[in-house]
């Protein structure tokens, strides 16, 4: 298996690697001879395997190839490698399904309504078949805002503890509580949401609309919760990725959410109101984001939607995303970490984390954030005292 996973200096990801990955993930029977030759060569396929693993799409690649005639042509080493990944993803997601049932049962037993969000819902509603198509990291549960604190306390009473490092913060104005993890038997973190999206983006997806339109979702024979209607699932996957997680601003292709979009469209089809999607994104700040996401899905996954843009801006954005990835790939991890740290000092991030009360909230918040990072690096006693003074200010 070493030959499959090792990343050599010659294994460079190019634009063609992006095209190849999208094709193998969604329409493997449409490959050309050059793409097949690359896949069958253990050195030539290293960039593809690297890109697949970067975005945790190994299970999806296995399942796509396994359903095609291509699988029979693969060497045993690659088959074994992808099969092992798929089995790991499947086993993990089976555990996450049980965690979701356990968490939702707590809420139902205490008469707290719950909408299961994003990938957590896709494990139960058939969007991901098999469930190993998606690598899951946590469970997102929306509860009424007036019951948010009560729900958090209930989870603490059932063995969940806050899963944050000593100095990390979710923020006083954040749309979800700090991740919670159950030490005894837990499979992943649970995030309790009070809003479906950040308040800044409520015009795209209103939490009130989510509650009003939510539909039934059985989790087991004895337990049912709520899920968002298909159109809202589309809105959330695009807005969460491109806006909340700043993929558009950072010129990044969020492959997991692109693949999620394709799975949602394939599953729900005519149930999606594309005109409503267009209306929700229809302003000067958000419309280019929508068009960029849909164009990337069309170009890379051949996903057709009725509201694709006719101008050149989405094409230019996709080209910039790919070019930046190719350029930065050798130091992408370091660059991504630096970028994340710097973005944390932006006005929006600071006010979400530290609030906007008191005099000069932005300045005080940035000072708190600076000492937060400084203390994580060196943590001498005098810095700790200074941090405490700032926290109390």
Secondary structure, DSSP 8 states (H G I E B T S, - for coil): -HHHH---TT----HHHHHHHHHHHH-GGG--HHHHHHHHSTTTTHHHHHHHHHTT-HHHHHHHHHTSGGGGGS-HHHHHHHHHHHHHHHHHHHHHHHHHHHHHHHHHHTT---EEEHHHHHTTSSSSSSGGGS---EEEEE--GGGHHHHHHHHHHTTEEE---TT----TT-SB---EEETTT--SEEEEESSSS-GGGTTTS-HHHHHHH-EEEESSSS-EEEE--HHHHHHHHHHIIIIIT-TTTTT---HHHHHHHHHHHHHHGGG--HHHHHHHT-STTTHHHHHHHHHHHHHHH----TT---SSHHHHHHHHHHHHHHHHGGGHHHHHHHHHHHHTTSHHHHHHHH-S-STTHHHHHHHHHHHHHHHHHT--HHHHHHHHHHHT-
